Amino acid sequence: MASAETAAEHERILREIESTDTNCIGPTLRSVYDGQEHGLFMEKLEGRIRNHDREIEKMCNHHFQGFVDSITELLKVRGEAQKLKVKFVHLQLLTTMDELKQCRLQQRNIATTIDKLTHCLPGVAPTALYYPALCTLEQLEHTCLPKAGGYRFCAIMAENIPVLRTHIRDVSMSDLKDFLESIRKHSDKIGETAMKQVGRRLRKEAGSGTEVDRSGGSPLSEQDSGILDVEDEEDDEVPGAQDLVDFSPVYRCLHIYTVLGARDTFENYYRKQRRKQARLVLQPHSNMHETLEGYRRYFNQIVGFFVVEDHILHTTQGLVNRAYVEELWELALSKTIAALRTHSSYCTDPDLILDLKNLIVLFADTLLGYGFPVNQLFDMLLEMRDQYGEILLKKWNQSFRQIIDQDNYSPIPVATEEEYRRITGQFPFQDPELEKMSFPKKLPFSEFVPKVYSQLKEFIYACLKYSEDLHLSSTEIDDMIRKSTNLLLTRTLSNCLQYAIKKKNVGLAELVQIIVNTTHLEASCHYLEEFISNITSVPPDTVNATKLYGTSTFKDARHSAEEEIYTNLNLKIDQFLQLADYDWMATQGGGQASDYLIDLIAFLCSTFAVFTHLPGKVAQTACMSACKHLSTSLLQLLLEADVRQVSMGALQQFNVDVKECERFARAGPVPGFQGDTLLLAFIDLRQLLDLFTQWDWSTYLADYGRPTCKYLRVNPHVALALLEKMKDTSRKNNMFAQFRKNERDKQKLIDTVVKQLRNLIATHQS
C-alpha cells in the first residue's frame, strides 16, 4: 500500500512538474526531498524523461522533411529579397537625384532672379521706398481731398503736402551727401580693388602665355564697377567695385528729384560736388615721392574716383555723360602727369623709379580698361626712361669706381680648372695657348675685367626691366638699350677709366695692366652686342641698328694710359737727372759713367721688362720716347743758363755718360727695333760731342748745309752756345793765359770759330 501511494505521489509530482511554471516549481521539489524514497522518484523521473525524448524524436522525424523544405524556400526567398532591396535602393536613389536636380535648378533660378533683381534695384528701390509716398501725396492732393469737401482737416493736409514733399527730398539729399562723403573717404580702397583686379588678370594672362589686350576695347565698368561694406581679404577673389559701393542713395535721390521736376538741379549739384572731390583727389601729398606707397595711394584715389563715375555713367540715364567724364579725365591726366614729373624728379633710387614705372603701367592699364585714353601716360614713361637712365649711370659710376679702387692691377692667378672655368664664365676669354698650360697659371687681365663685364650685363638687364610693358616693339627696346649702353661706355666707364689712369700714385705697372685690361674689354664688345640681341630678339646686323661704341671707349682709354706711361717715364727720368752733379770745371773726365746715370739705366731696364705684356708697338714707342726724352734732357742740362762755363774735361765725362746711354740702346731693351733705330735717339748728342771732343770745326764749317754732312744733326746755335761757355772757361781758369803762347793760340782759335759760326748763322738766316 505504501508503495502504491508512493508511486501515486510520485506520479502527481511529475504531473505538477510538467504542468507548473518554473517559477513555482520550488514547493513541488521540496515535497520530493521531504518525502520518502526520493531515489525511486529519480528513477521514475528518468523514465519519464526518456519517454518524452522518444516522443520528441518521433515528432522531429515526422516533421524533418517539412523543415528542410521550409529552409530551402527561405533560401530562395533571401535571394529574391536581396534583388528587391537593390531595386528599392536604386529607385530611392533615382528619386533622390531627381529631387536634388529640381532643388539645384530652383537654386540656380533663385540666384539668377536675385542677380537680375539686384541690377533692377537702382530703379526698383526708390519706387519701393519713396515713390509710393509721393504717389499717395499726389492722389491726396488731386483726387481724395477735393472729393472730401471743405473740411478743416482737408485744408491742414493740403497745407502739409508740400512740406512732406520737401522732407522726402531733403532726406534723399541727406543720403546722397552721406554717399558722397563715404566715396570720398573710400576712393582709395575702391581704386585699390580695381587695380588688384587688373593686376591679377594681367598676371593670369601673362602666365597662360596669352596676349594681353591693351586696346581698351572692353570696358570693365559693367562687371567690375560696383559705399564700402566689406573688408579687404587676401583671397583668391578680389571683390568687385559693386561689392564695395552701395549706389542706391544716388539712384533714389535722382528718382525723387526727377519726380519732383528738379532733375537739372540734382544733376548740377552732383557734378559740382564731384568736381570739387576730383580737385582734392588730384592734389598730391608733399612727401609723395619718398616712398612707393605714397604714389600708390595717389593712384588708388584717382582710379577709385573714375571707377565710381564710370559706373554712374553706365547705370543712370544722363546724371553724367561721356563729355563730362572725359572733361574730368583730361583734367586728371594733366594734373597727374605734372605731379609725377615734379615728384619723380626728386628720386635718386633706380629701384624706386622702376617700381614707380610698373605702378604707372598698372594705373594706365586699369583706366584703359574703363575706356579712358592713356597714351600721354606712356609718353611720360618714355620721358622718365631718360631720368632712369641718368640715375643708372650715377649708380654704375659708383660701382665702377669701387671696382677700380679695389683692383690690385695684377694678372689673375688660377690654381684649378674649376676656378678657370668660373672666371671665363664671367668674361668671354679664349686663349688656346693659355689653356694648354698646366695649373697654376695666370690670366693676362686683372679682376677689373670680369667685374666690369658683369656690371655691363647688369646694366643692360636694368635697362630691359624698364622697357617692359611700355607697348614698345622689340626694335625700339633694342635701340633704347643700345643707346643707354653707349652712354654707359662712352661717358661713365670712360670717365672712370680716366680716373684710374690719372689718379695719384698710379705706377707704370698699374698703367701697363690698364692697357692690357682695356685691350681685352675692347675684344669683348661684340659679345655684348650678341648679349643684347639675345635678350631683345633683334639681330645685331639689323638695318639702322645702333652699334656699341665700346671699341672707341677702350681705345681712347688705352691711348690715355699709353700717354700716361710716356709721361711717367719722362718724369722718372727727370727725377734721376735732378741727381746729376757734374763738375763743369773738371780738367779731365772720369773713366766710368756717372752714378745717377747707371741707376737710371737700371730703372729703365727693369721697367721695360714689365712691358712684355704690352702690345709691341706700345712698348717700342715707350722705349723710343724715353730715349728721346733722355737725350733731349741731357742736352738741356749741358746748355742750361746756370752752367756758365764748361771745360773739356767736363765734356769728356759727359761723353762717357752718353756712351752708356748708347750701350743701353744697342742692347735692345724692347724687342722689335730694326738695326740701330733706337740709337738714333742720341744722334744729336753724339754728333755734337764728337765735334767738340775731336775739335773738327773745319769739317763742320766746310760741309754745313750738305745732305751728306758728317755733323748734319748739329745746330750752329747749339754749337755756338756751348763754345761760348768754353771760351769763358779758358779765360777764367788760366790767369796767365796771355803769357802762354799755346793758351793764346787756343783762345784765338776759339774766337775764330765763334766768329765763323756767327757768320754762318747770319748767312743762313738772311
ZAMARGU-4260 file (C-alpha; in steps of 0.2 Angstrom, whole numbers, plus 5000, padded with zeros to 4 digits):
<rodrens>
0) 5000/5000/5000 | 5014/5012/5005 | 5022/5008/4988 | 5007/5011/4978 | 5004/5028/4987
5) 5022/5032/4985 | 5020/5028/4966 | 5004/5039/4965 | 5013/5053/4975 | 5027/5052/4963
10) 5015/5052/4948 | 5007/5068/4955 | 5023/5077/4957 | 5029/5073/4940 | 5012/5080/4933
15) 5015/5095/4943 | 5032/5097/4937 | 5027/5095/4919 | 5012/5107/4921 | 5019/5120/4933
20) 5028/5136/4929 | 5046/5135/4933 | 5044/5150/4945 | 5033/5140/4956 | 5041/5123/4955
25) 5051/5125/4971 | 5037/5119/4983 | 5035/5104/4972 | 5053/5099/4973 | 5054/5102/4991
30) 5040/5089/4994 | 5051/5076/4984 | 5065/5079/4996 | 5054/5079/5011 | 5046/5063/5006
35) 5052/5045/5007 | 5062/5036/4994 | 5067/5050/4983 | 5078/5038/4974 | 5063/5029/4967
40) 5057/5046/4962 | 5073/5050/4952 | 5071/5033/4943 | 5054/5037/4938 | 5059/5054/4933
45) 5072/5047/4922 | 5059/5035/4914 | 5048/5050/4911 | 5062/5060/4903 | 5066/5045/4891
50) 5048/5044/4886 | 5047/5062/4882 | 5063/5061/4872 | 5056/5047/4862 | 5041/5057/4858
55) 5051/5072/4853 | 5062/5061/4842 | 5046/5054/4834 | 5039/5071/4831 | 5055/5078/4824
60) 5056/5063/4812 | 5039/5066/4807 | 5042/5085/4803 | 5060/5084/4797 | 5056/5084/4778
65) 5045/5099/4780 | 5058/5108/4790 | 5071/5105/4776 | 5058/5111/4763 | 5055/5127/4773
70) 5074/5130/4774 | 5075/5128/4755 | 5061/5140/4752 | 5068/5153/4764 | 5085/5152/4754
75) 5076/5156/4738 | 5066/5170/4747 | 5083/5178/4753 | 5090/5179/4735 | 5074/5187/4729
80) 5073/5199/4744 | 5091/5204/4740 | 5086/5209/4722 | 5071/5218/4729 | 5082/5228/4741
85) 5094/5233/4727 | 5080/5238/4716 | 5072/5248/4730 | 5088/5257/4734 | 5091/5261/4715
90) 5073/5268/4714 | 5076/5278/4730 | 5092/5285/4723 | 5084/5290/4707 | 5070/5298/4716
95) 5083/5307/4727 | 5093/5313/4712 | 5078/5319/4704 | 5073/5329/4719 | 5091/5336/4720
100) 5091/5341/4702 | 5075/5350/4705 | 5082/5358/4720 | 5098/5364/4711 | 5088/5370/4697
105) 5077/5380/4709 | 5093/5387/4717 | 5100/5392/4701 | 5084/5401/4696 | 5084/5409/4713
110) 5102/5415/4711 | 5098/5421/4693 | 5082/5430/4700 | 5092/5438/4714 | 5106/5444/4701
115) 5093/5451/4689 | 5083/5460/4704 | 5100/5467/4710 | 5103/5475/4693 | 5085/5481/4694
120) 5086/5488/4712 | 5093/5505/4706 | 5076/5508/4698 | 5065/5497/4710 | 5072/5503/4727
125) 5067/5521/4725 | 5050/5516/4719 | 5048/5504/4733 | 5053/5517/4746 | 5049/5534/4741
130) 5038/5533/4726 | 5023/5526/4734 | 5023/5540/4747 | 5025/5553/4733 | 5010/5544/4723
135) 5000/5545/4739 | 5003/5563/4741 | 4999/5566/4723 | 4982/5556/4725 | 4978/5565/4741
140) 4981/5582/4733 | 4972/5580/4717 | 4959/5567/4720 | 4954/5562/4738 | 4955/5580/4746
145) 4944/5588/4733 | 4931/5575/4735 | 4931/5576/4754 | 4925/5593/4754 | 4930/5609/4763
150) 4933/5601/4780 | 4947/5609/4790 | 4957/5593/4791 | 4957/5593/4772 | 4965/5610/4772
155) 4978/5606/4785 | 4983/5590/4775 | 4984/5600/4759 | 4995/5613/4768 | 5006/5599/4774
160) 5008/5590/4757 | 5022/5602/4751 | 5031/5601/4767 | 5031/5582/4766 | 5037/5583/4748
165) 5051/5594/4754 | 5055/5582/4768 | 5056/5567/4756 | 5068/5577/4745 | 5079/5583/4760
170) 5080/5565/4767 | 5086/5559/4750 | 5098/5573/4748 | 5105/5569/4765 | 5108/5551/4760
175) 5116/5557/4744 | 5128/5569/4755 | 5132/5554/4766 | 5136/5544/4750 | 5147/5557/4743
180) 5157/5559/4759 | 5159/5540/4760 | 5166/5538/4742 | 5177/5552/4746 | 5184/5543/4761
185) 5185/5526/4752 | 5190/5530/4735 | 5207/5524/4739 | 5200/5507/4743 | 5189/5507/4728
190) 5204/5511/4717 | 5215/5498/4725 | 5202/5485/4722 | 5200/5489/4704 | 5219/5489/4701
195) 5221/5472/4710 | 5208/5465/4698 | 5218/5471/4683 | 5234/5466/4690 | 5228/5448/4693
200) 5220/5447/4676 | 5236/5453/4668 | 5247/5441/4678 | 5235/5427/4674 | 5236/5431/4655
205) 5254/5433/4656 | 5256/5416/4665 | 5245/5407/4652 | 5255/5414/4638 | 5240/5423/4630
210) 5242/5440/4623 | 5237/5454/4635 | 5224/5465/4627 | 5228/5483/4630 | 5217/5490/4617
215) 5204/5496/4629 | 5190/5489/4618 | 5180/5480/4633 | 5177/5492/4647 | 5177/5485/4664
220) 5163/5496/4670 | 5148/5484/4669 | 5157/5469/4678 | 5169/5477/4689 | 5162/5494/4694
225) 5152/5492/4710 | 5149/5513/4750 | 5162/5501/4757 | 5154/5487/4766 | 5167/5473/4766
230) 5185/5472/4772 | 5199/5468/4761 | 5204/5450/4762 | 5219/5442/4753 | 5208/5429/4745
235) 5209/5421/4728 | 5194/5433/4723 | 5196/5451/4724 | 5178/5459/4727 | 5171/5470/4713
240) 5168/5488/4715 | 5149/5485/4715 | 5153/5474/4731 | 5161/5488/4739 | 5149/5503/4735
245) 5131/5505/4738 | 5125/5516/4724 | 5106/5516/4730 | 5107/5534/4738 | 5112/5541/4720
250) 5098/5532/4711 | 5085/5536/4725 | 5089/5554/4725 | 5089/5555/4706 | 5072/5547/4705
255) 5065/5559/4719 | 5071/5574/4710 | 5065/5568/4694 | 5048/5565/4700 | 5048/5582/4709
260) 5053/5590/4692 | 5070/5596/4699 | 5082/5584/4690 | 5093/5598/4682 | 5096/5605/4700
265) 5101/5587/4706 | 5112/5584/4691 | 5121/5601/4693 | 5123/5598/4712 | 5131/5581/4709
270) 5143/5586/4696 | 5148/5602/4706 | 5152/5591/4721 | 5161/5578/4711 | 5172/5591/4703
275) 5177/5598/4720 | 5181/5580/4725 | 5191/5577/4709 | 5202/5593/4713 | 5206/5586/4731
280) 5210/5568/4724 | 5222/5575/4711 | 5232/5586/4724 | 5247/5575/4728 | 5255/5574/4746
285) 5270/5585/4748 | 5281/5569/4753 | 5273/5558/4740 | 5290/5555/4731 | 5298/5547/4747
290) 5290/5530/4746 | 5281/5519/4733 | 5266/5519/4745 | 5264/5537/4743 | 5262/5535/4724
295) 5251/5520/4726 | 5238/5529/4737 | 5238/5544/4725 | 5234/5532/4710 | 5221/5522/4720
300) 5212/5538/4724 | 5211/5543/4706 | 5206/5526/4700 | 5193/5525/4713 | 5186/5542/4708
305) 5184/5537/4690 | 5178/5519/4693 | 5163/5527/4703 | 5160/5540/4689 | 5161/5526/4675
310) 5148/5516/4685 | 5136/5531/4687 | 5138/5534/4668 | 5133/5516/4664 | 5119/5514/4677
315) 5110/5531/4676 | 5102/5540/4661 | 5111/5557/4660 | 5116/5560/4678 | 5133/5561/4670
320) 5138/5560/4652 | 5153/5555/4642 | 5158/5573/4639 | 5158/5577/4657 | 5168/5561/4662
325) 5181/5565/4648 | 5182/5583/4654 | 5186/5577/4671 | 5199/5564/4664 | 5208/5577/4654
330) 5210/5587/4670 | 5215/5572/4679 | 5228/5567/4666 | 5236/5584/4665 | 5237/5586/4684
335) 5243/5568/4687 | 5257/5570/4674 | 5263/5586/4681 | 5263/5579/4698 | 5273/5564/4693
340) 5286/5574/4683 | 5288/5585/4698 | 5289/5572/4712 | 5299/5559/4701 | 5312/5571/4698
345) 5317/5570/4716 | 5320/5552/4715 | 5338/5545/4715 | 5335/5527/4718 | 5333/5517/4702
350) 5324/5503/4710 | 5310/5515/4716 | 5309/5523/4698 | 5307/5505/4691 | 5293/5501/4704
355) 5285/5518/4700 | 5285/5514/4682 | 5277/5497/4685 | 5264/5506/4696 | 5260/5519/4682
360) 5258/5505/4669 | 5246/5496/4681 | 5237/5513/4684 | 5236/5516/4665 | 5230/5498/4661
365) 5217/5499/4674 | 5210/5516/4667 | 5212/5510/4649 | 5201/5495/4653 | 5187/5508/4658
370) 5189/5516/4641 | 5200/5531/4646 | 5214/5536/4634 | 5231/5534/4642 | 5244/5537/4628
375) 5250/5553/4637 | 5255/5542/4652 | 5265/5531/4642 | 5273/5546/4633 | 5278/5552/4651
380) 5285/5535/4655 | 5297/5537/4640 | 5302/5554/4647 | 5305/5545/4664 | 5316/5532/4655
385) 5329/5546/4652 | 5329/5550/4670 | 5330/5532/4675 | 5345/5530/4663 | 5354/5545/4671
390) 5351/5538/4689 | 5358/5521/4682 | 5373/5530/4676 | 5377/5538/4693 | 5374/5521/4702
395) 5386/5512/4689 | 5398/5526/4691 | 5400/5522/4709 | 5401/5503/4705 | 5415/5506/4693
400) 5424/5517/4705 | 5423/5504/4718 | 5430/5491/4706 | 5444/5502/4701 | 5449/5506/4719
405) 5448/5488/4725 | 5458/5481/4710 | 5476/5475/4713 | 5481/5478/4695 | 5489/5461/4694
410) 5485/5446/4682 | 5473/5434/4690 | 5481/5418/4696 | 5471/5402/4694 | 5475/5386/4703
415) 5462/5374/4697 | 5451/5370/4681 | 5435/5375/4691 | 5442/5392/4695 | 5447/5395/4677
420) 5430/5390/4671 | 5422/5401/4684 | 5431/5417/4678 | 5429/5413/4659 | 5411/5410/4663
425) 5410/5428/4669 | 5420/5435/4655 | 5421/5428/4637 | 5440/5424/4636 | 5448/5412/4624
430) 5467/5409/4623 | 5471/5391/4616 | 5489/5393/4621 | 5485/5398/4639 | 5473/5383/4640
435) 5487/5371/4635 | 5497/5377/4650 | 5496/5367/4666 | 5490/5374/4683 | 5493/5385/4692
440) 5494/5399/4678 | 5489/5417/4676 | 5476/5426/4666 | 5483/5441/4657 | 5470/5453/4664
445) 5466/5458/4682 | 5449/5456/4692 | 5444/5473/4685 | 5439/5465/4668 | 5427/5451/4673
450) 5419/5463/4686 | 5417/5477/4674 | 5410/5465/4661 | 5397/5458/4673 | 5392/5476/4678
455) 5389/5480/4660 | 5377/5465/4658 | 5368/5470/4674 | 5366/5487/4667 | 5358/5480/4651
460) 5346/5470/4662 | 5341/5485/4672 | 5338/5494/4655 | 5327/5480/4649 | 5317/5479/4665
465) 5311/5497/4662 | 5307/5494/4644 | 5294/5480/4648 | 5276/5483/4647 | 5278/5500/4638
470) 5270/5495/4622 | 5286/5496/4613 | 5292/5485/4598 | 5307/5473/4600 | 5317/5485/4589
475) 5313/5500/4599 | 5318/5491/4615 | 5334/5485/4607 | 5338/5503/4601 | 5334/5510/4619
480) 5346/5498/4627 | 5360/5500/4615 | 5359/5519/4617 | 5359/5518/4636 | 5374/5506/4635
485) 5383/5518/4624 | 5381/5532/4636 | 5387/5520/4650 | 5403/5516/4639 | 5407/5532/4632
490) 5403/5543/4647 | 5403/5534/4663 | 5415/5520/4660 | 5426/5531/4650 | 5427/5544/4664
495) 5431/5530/4677 | 5445/5524/4666 | 5452/5541/4665 | 5450/5542/4684 | 5460/5526/4686
500) 5474/5532/4674 | 5475/5550/4682 | 5473/5546/4700 | 5488/5549/4712 | 5501/5536/4715
505) 5497/5526/4699 | 5513/5517/4694 | 5519/5511/4677 | 5515/5493/4682 | 5497/5499/4685
510) 5496/5508/4669 | 5503/5493/4659 | 5489/5482/4667 | 5476/5495/4662 | 5481/5494/4644
515) 5480/5475/4645 | 5463/5476/4653 | 5456/5488/4641 | 5463/5478/4626 | 5453/5463/4632
520) 5437/5473/4636 | 5438/5480/4618 | 5439/5462/4611 | 5423/5458/4621 | 5412/5471/4614
525) 5405/5460/4600 | 5400/5448/4614 | 5390/5462/4622 | 5382/5465/4605 | 5376/5447/4604
530) 5370/5448/4623 | 5359/5462/4619 | 5352/5454/4603 | 5348/5438/4613 | 5338/5447/4626
535) 5329/5458/4613 | 5327/5445/4599 | 5334/5458/4587 | 5349/5453/4576 | 5364/5464/4578
540) 5365/5466/4559 | 5348/5474/4558 | 5347/5489/4547 | 5348/5505/4556 | 5353/5496/4572
545) 5363/5506/4584 | 5381/5500/4586 | 5390/5500/4603 | 5404/5512/4604 | 5414/5502/4617
550) 5428/5499/4605 | 5432/5518/4604 | 5430/5520/4623 | 5443/5507/4627 | 5454/5513/4613
555) 5454/5531/4620 | 5457/5524/4637 | 5471/5514/4631 | 5479/5528/4622 | 5477/5539/4638
560) 5486/5526/4648 | 5500/5525/4635 | 5502/5543/4635 | 5502/5542/4654 | 5516/5529/4653
565) 5526/5540/4642 | 5524/5555/4654 | 5528/5545/4669 | 5543/5538/4661 | 5549/5555/4657
570) 5545/5561/4675 | 5556/5547/4682 | 5570/5551/4670 | 5569/5569/4676 | 5570/5564/4694
575) 5586/5554/4690 | 5593/5569/4681 | 5590/5580/4696 | 5603/5569/4705 | 5616/5574/4691
580) 5631/5583/4699 | 5643/5587/4685 | 5659/5596/4689 | 5658/5608/4674 | 5676/5614/4678
585) 5684/5597/4678 | 5701/5596/4670 | 5698/5579/4664 | 5684/5566/4663 | 5682/5550/4673
590) 5684/5533/4667 | 5666/5527/4670 | 5648/5533/4669 | 5640/5544/4682 | 5631/5535/4697
595) 5615/5544/4693 | 5615/5538/4675 | 5619/5520/4680 | 5604/5520/4692 | 5593/5527/4678
600) 5598/5514/4665 | 5595/5500/4678 | 5577/5508/4681 | 5574/5508/4663 | 5579/5490/4660
605) 5568/5484/4674 | 5553/5495/4668 | 5554/5488/4650 | 5555/5471/4657 | 5537/5474/4664
610) 5532/5479/4647 | 5532/5462/4640 | 5513/5461/4642 | 5510/5476/4632 | 5507/5476/4613
615) 5524/5478/4604 | 5521/5495/4596 | 5516/5502/4614 | 5532/5495/4622 | 5543/5501/4607
620) 5535/5518/4607 | 5538/5520/4626 | 5556/5515/4624 | 5559/5527/4610 | 5550/5541/4619
625) 5561/5538/4635 | 5577/5538/4625 | 5572/5554/4616 | 5567/5562/4632 | 5584/5557/4640
630) 5594/5563/4625 | 5584/5580/4625 | 5586/5582/4644 | 5605/5579/4644 | 5607/5592/4630
635) 5597/5604/4640 | 5607/5600/4655 | 5623/5604/4645 | 5615/5621/4639 | 5607/5627/4655
640) 5609/5645/4658 | 5615/5642/4676 | 5630/5632/4668 | 5641/5647/4663 | 5657/5638/4660
645) 5661/5620/4653 | 5678/5613/4652 | 5684/5600/4640 | 5686/5588/4655 | 5668/5590/4659
650) 5663/5587/4641 | 5674/5571/4641 | 5664/5565/4657 | 5648/5569/4648 | 5653/5560/4633
655) 5656/5544/4644 | 5638/5546/4650 | 5631/5547/4633 | 5641/5532/4628 | 5632/5522/4642
660) 5616/5528/4635 | 5621/5522/4618 | 5626/5505/4625 | 5608/5503/4633 | 5600/5507/4616
665) 5611/5494/4607 | 5606/5481/4620 | 5588/5481/4613 | 5579/5483/4630 | 5562/5481/4620
670) 5562/5469/4605 | 5556/5474/4588 | 5568/5488/4583 | 5577/5486/4567 | 5595/5488/4567
675) 5601/5504/4577 | 5584/5513/4576 | 5584/5516/4595 | 5602/5523/4594 | 5595/5537/4583
680) 5588/5545/4599 | 5605/5550/4604 | 5612/5555/4587 | 5611/5574/4590 | 5621/5572/4606
685) 5633/5560/4598 | 5637/5572/4583 | 5639/5587/4595 | 5651/5579/4607 | 5661/5571/4593
690) 5663/5589/4585 | 5669/5596/4602 | 5680/5581/4608 | 5688/5579/4590 | 5688/5598/4588
695) 5683/5595/4570 | 5677/5613/4566 | 5685/5614/4548 | 5674/5599/4543 | 5659/5606/4551
700) 5661/5623/4543 | 5666/5617/4526 | 5651/5604/4524 | 5637/5613/4533 | 5621/5613/4524
705) 5626/5597/4513 | 5615/5582/4515 | 5630/5571/4517 | 5637/5582/4531 | 5646/5572/4545
710) 5638/5584/4558 | 5621/5586/4550 | 5612/5585/4567 | 5622/5599/4575 | 5613/5615/4576
715) 5625/5630/4574 | 5616/5639/4588 | 5619/5625/4600 | 5637/5624/4595 | 5639/5642/4597
720) 5631/5642/4614 | 5642/5628/4620 | 5658/5636/4613 | 5654/5652/4621 | 5654/5643/4638
725) 5671/5635/4634 | 5678/5652/4629 | 5674/5659/4646 | 5681/5644/4654 | 5698/5646/4645
730) 5699/5664/4651 | 5695/5662/4669 | 5704/5646/4673 | 5720/5652/4666 | 5725/5668/4675
735) 5741/5670/4665 | 5735/5663/4648 | 5740/5679/4640 | 5758/5675/4644 | 5757/5657/4637
740) 5758/5655/4619 | 5748/5639/4617 | 5734/5646/4628 | 5734/5662/4617 | 5733/5651/4602
745) 5719/5641/4608 | 5709/5656/4613 | 5712/5664/4596 | 5706/5648/4588 | 5690/5648/4599
750) 5687/5666/4594 | 5690/5662/4576 | 5677/5648/4577 | 5665/5658/4586 | 5666/5672/4573
755) 5664/5659/4559 | 5649/5651/4567 | 5641/5668/4569 | 5644/5672/4551 | 5637/5655/4546
760) 5622/5659/4557 | 5620/5676/4549 | 5622/5670/4532 | 5609/5656/4533 | 5596/5667/4542
765) 5597/5680/4528
</rodrens>
